[in-house]
């Protein structure tokens, strides 16, 4: 079976003897959190530091997701890896894969996904926690970067499916912020136009309760550009948010 190894990271992985599935599977590391056992198998995440470069090593066994194309299931990392590659092809800012591979064994399906660590970046949850202490210019820059990211995503015809603050990472740069996405497992094409776009955005606004109406309108202005009315989107998002909160 052919494994994926990023050309940017191949030399470093080979230098440390970690450019193969077996070597990464056998590597002894301490998990950064408790294993995910929701799907009958298990899935764990580890931090891997190689010199000045850091990665997150994700390994799973019999942790499968089913779909029309894969009725008997496939590793959830396989779906996420495909989406990482799709985002790269569509120029949607997102995490980068350094290695991917999967193996079928008697009674077991294993998968490995190695991604570059986002050191120097902070998720939007972290920025929201300190929102009242941020200056107006900093707040505005974060809102514009988040709105721009959502706009790039949706104009590329993709719906993230988990567009939550914890999955949006930002890095402060001179004159503004960069933004990118993680956790692409639930990504799918936009099938229903505005309805899907609102469905994608609403969970973010519901979780960012610290944002004022003016904050949300700043984000929407960046998201929409000159293509639609901020008022229209504001009212539609508020209606969906009230509906979700009432359920």
C-alpha positions in Angstrom: 0.0 0.0 0.0 1.3 3.4 -0.9 1.6 5.9 2.0 1.5 9.7 1.6 4.7 11.5 2.8 4.8 15.3 2.3 7.8 16.4 0.3 8.3 19.2 2.7 8.7 16.8 5.6 10.1 13.7 4.0 13.8 14.5 4.7 13.2 15.2 8.4 11.1 12.1 8.9 13.7 10.0 7.1 16.5 11.5 9.2 14.6 10.3 12.4 13.7 6.9 10.9 10.0 7.9 10.9 9.0 7.9 7.2 7.1 4.6 7.4 3.8 3.4 8.8 5.4 0.8 11.0 7.9 3.2 12.5 5.2 5.8 13.3 2.9 3.1 14.7 5.6 1.7 17.0 6.7 5.1 18.3 6.3 5.4 22.1 4.7 8.7 23.0 2.4 10.0 25.7 -1.2 10.8 24.4 -2.3 14.4 24.8 -5.8 13.4 25.8 -7.9 10.3 26.5 -8.5 8.0 23.5 -11.7 8.4 21.5 -13.6 5.1 21.7 -17.0 6.3 20.4 -17.0 4.2 17.2 -16.1 0.8 18.8 -12.4 1.1 18.1 -10.0 3.7 19.4 -8.3 6.9 18.2 -5.5 8.8 20.0 -3.4 11.9 19.5 0.2 12.5 20.4 2.6 15.4 20.1 5.8 14.7 18.2 8.8 17.1 18.3 11.6 16.6 15.8 14.2 19.3 16.3 12.5 22.7 15.8 9.5 21.2 14.0 6.5 19.8 15.8 3.7 17.6 14.6 0.6 15.9 15.9 0.6 12.1 15.4 -2.9 10.6 15.3 -3.3 6.8 15.3 -6.5 4.8 15.2 -7.7 1.2 15.1 -11.1 0.1 13.9 -12.3 3.7 14.3 -14.5 3.8 11.2 -17.1 6.0 9.5 -19.7 4.8 7.0 -21.0 6.5 3.9 -22.7 5.6 0.6 -19.3 5.2 -1.0 -18.0 3.2 2.0 -20.9 1.2 3.4 -18.6 -1.1 5.3 -16.7 1.8 6.8 -13.3 3.4 6.4 -11.0 5.0 9.0 -12.1 8.5 9.9 -8.6 9.7 9.2 -8.9 8.6 5.6 -11.8 11.0 5.2 -10.0 13.8 6.9 -6.9 13.3 4.8 -8.9 13.5 1.6 -10.4 16.7 2.8 -7.0 18.1 3.8 -5.8 17.4 0.2 -9.0 18.9 -1.2 -8.6 22.1 0.8 -5.0 22.4 -0.4 -6.1 22.1 -4.0 -8.8 24.7 -3.5 -6.5 27.1 -1.6 -8.6 27.0 1.5 -6.2 27.7 4.5 -6.1 24.6 6.7 -3.8 22.3 8.6 -1.2 20.4 6.6 -0.6 16.7 6.4 2.9 15.3 6.7 2.1 11.6 6.5 -0.9 9.4 6.0 -1.3 5.6 5.7 -3.7 2.8 6.5 -3.3 -0.9 7.0 -5.8 -3.8 6.9 -5.0 -6.6 9.3 -7.0 -9.7 10.5 -9.9 -8.2 12.4 -8.3 -4.7 12.4 -8.0 -1.6 10.3 -5.3 0.8 11.3 -4.7 4.4 10.2 -2.1 7.1 10.9 -2.4 10.8 10.1 0.5 13.1 10.9 -0.1 16.8 10.7 2.1 19.9 11.3 1.5 21.5 14.7 0.1 25.0 14.7 2.6 26.4 17.1 2.4 30.2 17.2 -1.4 30.0 16.4 -4.3 30.2 18.9 -7.8 28.9 18.4 -10.6 31.4 18.3 -11.9 30.0 21.7 -8.7 31.4 23.2 -9.3 34.8 21.7 -12.9 34.8 22.8 -11.9 34.1 26.4 -9.9 37.4 26.4 -12.3 39.4 24.1 -13.2 42.2 26.6 -9.5 43.0 27.1 -8.7 43.2 23.4 -8.5 46.6 21.7 -11.1 47.6 19.1 -8.6 47.3 16.2 -7.5 43.8 17.3 -11.1 42.7 17.7 -12.0 44.0 14.2 -9.0 42.3 12.7 -10.0 38.9 14.2 -13.6 39.3 13.0 -12.4 40.2 9.5 -10.0 37.3 9.3 -12.7 34.9 10.5 -15.2 36.3 8.0 -12.6 36.2 5.2 -11.8 32.5 6.0 -15.5 31.6 5.9 -15.9 33.4 2.6 -13.0 31.5 1.0 -14.4 28.2 2.3 -17.9 28.8 0.9 -16.8 30.3 -2.4 -14.7 27.2 -3.0 -18.0 25.2 -2.7 -17.2 23.6 0.7 -19.1 23.4 4.0 -16.9 22.7 7.0 -19.6 21.1 9.1 -18.0 22.0 12.4 -17.2 25.7 12.0 -16.7 26.2 15.7 -14.3 28.6 17.5 -12.1 25.6 18.6 -11.5 24.7 14.9 -10.6 28.2 13.7 -6.9 29.1 14.4 -5.6 32.6 14.1 -2.1 34.1 14.1 -1.4 37.7 14.6 0.6 39.4 11.9 1.7 42.9 11.4 -1.5 44.7 10.1 -3.9 41.9 10.9 -4.5 38.1 11.4 -4.1 35.0 9.4 -6.7 32.3 9.9 -7.0 28.6 9.0 -9.2 25.6 9.8 -8.6 22.2 11.5 -10.8 19.1 12.0 -12.0 18.6 8.4 -13.6 15.2 8.9 -17.2 16.4 8.4 -16.5 18.7 5.4 -18.8 18.2 2.4 -19.7 20.1 -0.7 -22.2 23.0 -0.4 -25.4 21.4 -1.8 -28.1 23.8 -0.8 -26.6 27.3 -1.4 -27.5 29.9 1.2 -29.2 27.3 3.5 -25.9 25.4 3.9 -23.9 28.5 4.3 -26.1 29.7 7.2 -26.1 26.2 8.7 -22.3 26.4 8.7 -22.0 29.8 10.2 -24.7 29.7 12.8 -22.9 27.3 15.3 -19.9 29.7 15.3 -22.1 32.7 16.3 -24.0 30.7 18.9 -20.7 29.7 20.5 -19.3 33.2 20.3 -21.9 34.7 22.7 -19.4 37.4 23.7 -19.8 39.0 20.3 -22.1 42.0 20.0 -24.4 42.6 17.0 -21.8 45.1 15.7 -19.1 42.4 16.0 -21.2 39.9 14.0 -22.0 42.5 11.3 -18.2 43.2 10.9 -17.7 39.5 10.4 -20.5 39.3 7.9 -19.3 42.3 6.0 -15.9 40.6 5.5 -17.6 37.3 4.6 -20.0 38.8 2.1 -17.9 41.5 0.5 -20.3 43.3 -1.8 -22.2 40.2 -2.8 -25.2 40.4 -0.5 -26.9 42.3 2.3 -25.5 42.1 5.8 -29.0 42.9 7.2 -30.5 39.9 5.3 -27.8 37.5 6.6 -28.0 39.0 10.1 -31.7 38.3 10.4 -31.5 34.8 8.9 -28.7 33.8 11.2 -30.5 35.2 14.2 -33.6 33.3 13.3 -31.7 30.0 13.0 -29.9 30.7 16.2 -33.1 31.2 18.1 -34.5 28.0 16.6 -31.5 26.0 17.6 -31.5 27.4 21.1 -35.2 26.6 21.6 -34.8 22.9 20.6 
